[in-house]
Amino acid sequence: MILHGKPVAERVLNGVREGVASLRARTGIAPALAVVLVGDFAPSKVYVANKKRAAEGVGIASRDFLHPDGLSQDELLGLLRSLNEDRSIHGILLQLPLPQGLDEDAAIEAIAPEKDADGLHPTNLGRLLTGTPAVSPCTPAGCLEILDHYGADLKGAEAVVVGRSRLVGKPLAQLLLARHATVTTCHTRTRDLAEHTLRADVLCVAAGRPHTITGDMIKPGAWVIDVGINRVDTGKLVGDVDFDSVSARAHAITPVPGGVGPMTVAMLMRNTFVLAERQVSR
């Protein structure tokens, strides 16, 4: 079974569109998302354009703060703090990665937790750890949405997450734990990766390296979520999973592109709506 992300993303976006329309009818207020982009990194510009298009499609106002020539650390922190204070802005997205020389941790911490549309502020990650998240990081939340949509049974399942980044691996492990899966986290220092992946009923791969997982590393019948997206020498986009060999053994697998990618944007729209509704209802 191919786990296409587009129909799942469309369902999420339809729900956000209805929620935004209801909020507007009740309060006269439409959610607004501020997108901050520093530098001239081409993939980031593509992501920002996709997010702007998605926001317009669900009725969220997207306000772009684009700085292709860069900002100093103080200028970036000042911009984020001014957006925190702007009551017309309900969500803030700081496009990552930041250019070399900027402190990513300090910038994320400068965003008010109640406006953190990416769910990466330490306060929001702490709430995720305690099981009371206001919003969850977009890509991990999108992975869970795909698994739910296609009917994966997570309760009691052996789940293996390959990758331990703050952006994907760590929060994804917490989301799986909250759904009563038994979770193993693997990483670059794991001594025998296949020993762990062969046990996985659900395998989520966010290693950042093409073809890290091959068919001989998969338990027959596993659900495989490939978060990776890599451009190889041929120019082709591939995931962290070798699709051909793994799909021959897996029960279900996400394609690259077209799997997790659409979900990240959709979950960002949901997070923005949730944050706006909380602020308006205060």
C-alpha positions in Angstrom: 0.0 0.0 0.0 1.4 3.4 -1.0 0.7 6.0 1.7 0.1 9.1 -0.4 0.2 12.3 1.6 -1.9 14.5 -0.6 -5.3 13.1 0.2 -4.5 13.2 3.9 -3.3 16.8 3.6 -6.4 17.8 1.7 -8.6 16.4 4.5 -6.6 18.4 7.1 -6.8 21.5 5.0 -10.5 21.2 4.5 -10.9 21.0 8.3 -8.8 24.1 8.8 -10.7 25.9 6.1 -14.0 25.2 7.9 -12.5 26.2 11.2 -11.2 29.5 9.8 -14.5 30.3 8.3 -16.3 29.6 11.6 -13.8 31.7 13.5 -14.2 34.6 11.1 -18.0 34.4 11.3 -18.0 34.4 15.1 -15.3 37.0 15.7 -14.6 38.8 12.4 -10.9 37.7 12.8 -9.0 35.7 10.4 -5.8 33.9 11.5 -2.6 35.5 10.4 0.8 33.7 10.0 4.1 35.6 9.9 6.8 33.8 7.9 10.4 34.9 8.5 13.0 33.9 6.0 16.6 35.0 6.4 19.1 34.5 3.6 18.8 33.3 0.0 18.6 29.5 0.4 16.7 28.3 -2.7 14.8 25.3 -1.1 13.7 27.5 1.8 12.2 30.0 -0.7 10.3 27.1 -2.3 8.9 26.0 1.1 7.8 29.5 1.9 6.0 29.9 -1.4 4.2 26.6 -0.8 3.2 27.7 2.7 1.9 31.0 1.4 -0.2 29.2 -1.2 -1.6 26.8 1.3 -2.5 29.7 3.7 -4.4 31.6 1.0 -6.3 28.4 0.2 -7.7 28.0 3.7 -8.3 31.7 4.5 -5.2 32.3 6.6 -3.4 35.6 6.0 0.3 35.0 5.3 2.6 37.9 6.0 6.1 37.4 4.7 9.2 38.9 6.2 11.9 38.1 3.7 15.5 39.1 4.2 17.5 37.6 1.4 20.6 39.8 2.3 20.5 38.4 5.8 20.1 39.9 9.3 22.3 40.2 12.3 21.4 38.1 15.4 20.1 41.2 17.2 18.1 42.3 14.2 16.5 38.8 13.9 15.6 38.7 17.6 14.2 42.2 17.4 12.0 41.2 14.5 10.7 38.2 16.3 10.0 40.1 19.4 8.1 42.7 17.5 5.9 40.0 15.9 5.3 38.6 19.4 3.8 42.0 20.3 1.7 42.4 17.2 -1.8 41.3 18.1 -2.8 40.9 14.5 -0.3 38.1 14.1 -1.4 34.7 15.6 1.4 32.4 14.4 5.1 32.9 13.7 7.2 30.6 11.5 10.9 31.0 11.4 12.1 29.1 8.3 15.0 26.8 9.1 17.9 26.3 8.6 19.2 29.8 9.4 22.3 31.1 7.6 25.7 30.3 9.2 26.5 32.6 12.1 23.0 32.9 13.5 22.0 31.2 16.7 19.1 29.0 15.8 18.3 28.0 19.5 18.2 31.7 20.6 16.0 32.6 17.7 13.5 29.8 18.4 13.4 30.7 22.1 12.7 34.3 21.1 9.3 33.3 19.6 6.4 33.5 22.1 5.3 29.9 22.8 1.6 30.9 22.2 2.6 32.0 18.6 5.0 29.2 17.9 3.4 27.7 14.7 6.2 25.1 14.3 5.9 23.8 17.8 9.6 23.9 18.4 9.9 26.3 21.3 11.2 24.6 24.4 8.0 25.3 26.2 5.9 23.6 23.6 8.4 20.6 23.3 8.1 20.3 27.1 4.3 20.2 26.9 4.7 17.5 24.3 6.9 15.5 26.7 4.3 15.8 29.5 1.5 14.8 27.1 -0.3 18.2 27.0 0.9 19.8 23.8 -0.8 23.0 22.5 0.7 22.3 19.1 3.1 19.6 17.9 6.0 20.0 15.5 4.5 19.8 12.0 6.4 17.0 10.3 6.1 14.5 13.2 2.4 15.4 13.6 2.0 14.8 9.8 3.5 11.3 10.1 1.0 10.4 12.8 -1.8 11.8 10.6 -0.8 9.5 7.7 -0.6 6.4 9.9 -4.1 7.2 11.3 -5.6 7.9 8.0 -4.6 4.6 6.5 -5.4 2.6 9.6 -2.2 1.7 11.3 -2.7 0.2 14.7 -0.1 1.9 17.0 -1.3 0.6 20.3 1.3 -1.9 21.5 3.2 -1.8 18.2 7.0 -1.9 18.1 7.9 1.4 16.6 11.4 2.4 15.6 12.5 6.0 14.8 15.7 6.4 12.9 16.9 9.9 13.7 17.0 12.1 16.8 16.7 15.7 15.6 14.7 18.2 17.5 12.7 18.8 14.3 11.6 15.3 13.6 13.1 12.3 15.5 12.7 13.3 19.1 9.1 14.7 18.9 8.0 11.9 16.7 9.1 9.4 19.3 7.1 11.2 21.9 4.0 11.3 19.7 4.3 7.5 19.2 4.7 6.9 22.9 1.6 8.9 23.5 -0.2 6.5 21.2 1.0 3.5 23.3 3.6 2.3 20.9 6.8 0.8 22.3 9.4 3.1 20.8 13.1 2.6 20.0 15.2 5.6 18.8 18.2 4.9 16.6 20.8 7.3 15.3 24.3 7.5 13.8 25.9 5.9 16.8 23.6 2.9 16.8 25.8 -0.2 16.5 23.6 -2.5 14.6 20.8 -0.6 12.9 19.3 -3.6 11.2 18.9 -5.4 14.5 16.4 -2.7 15.6 14.7 -2.0 12.3 13.9 -5.7 11.7 11.8 -5.6 14.9 9.7 -2.6 13.8 6.0 -2.9 13.1 6.2 0.8 12.3 9.5 2.2 11.0 9.9 6.0 10.7 13.1 7.2 9.0 14.5 10.7 9.3 18.2 10.0 9.0 19.0 12.7 6.4 20.9 10.2 4.2 19.6 8.6 1.0 18.8 4.9 1.0 19.8 4.4 4.7 17.2 1.6 5.0 17.2 -1.3 2.5 14.8 -4.2 2.0 16.8 -6.6 4.1 16.5 -4.3 7.1 12.6 -4.5 7.1 10.3 -6.7 9.0 7.8 -8.2 6.5 4.5 -6.4 6.8 5.9 -3.3 8.4 4.5 0.2 8.0 7.3 2.5 6.7 7.2 6.3 7.0 10.1 7.9 5.0 10.6 11.5 6.1 13.8 12.0 4.1 14.1 14.0 0.9 17.5 14.0 -0.8 18.6 15.1 -4.3 21.1 12.6 -5.7 23.6 13.1 -8.5 21.1 12.3 -11.2 18.9 15.1 -10.0 16.2 12.7 -8.8 14.6 13.2 -5.4 14.8 10.1 -3.1 14.1 9.4 0.5 16.1 7.9 3.3 14.5 4.5 2.4 15.4 2.5 -0.7 11.8 2.4 -2.0 12.1 -0.5 -4.5 13.6 -3.0 -2.1 11.7 -1.9 0.9 8.3 -1.8 -0.8 8.7 -5.4 -1.8 8.6 -6.4 2.0 6.7 -3.7 3.7 2.9 -3.7 4.1 2.7 0.1 3.5 5.2 2.8 2.6 5.2 6.6 1.9 6.6 7.7 -1.5 9.2 10.4 -1.9 8.1 12.9 -3.1 4.4 12.9 -2.3 4.4 11.2 1.1 5.2 13.2 4.2 6.0 16.4 2.4 2.4 17.7 1.8 1.6 16.9 5.4 4.2 19.3 6.9 2.5 22.3 5.3 -1.0 21.1 6.2 -0.1 20.6 9.8 1.4 24.1 9.9 -1.9 25.5 8.8 -3.7 23.5 11.5 -1.2 24.8 14.1 -1.8 28.4 13.0 -5.5 28.0 13.3 -5.3 26.4 16.7 -3.0 29.2 18.0 -5.4 31.8 16.6 -8.4 30.3 18.1 -6.7 30.1 21.5 -5.7 33.8 21.3 -9.1 35.0 20.2 -10.9 33.1 22.9 -8.9 34.6 25.7 
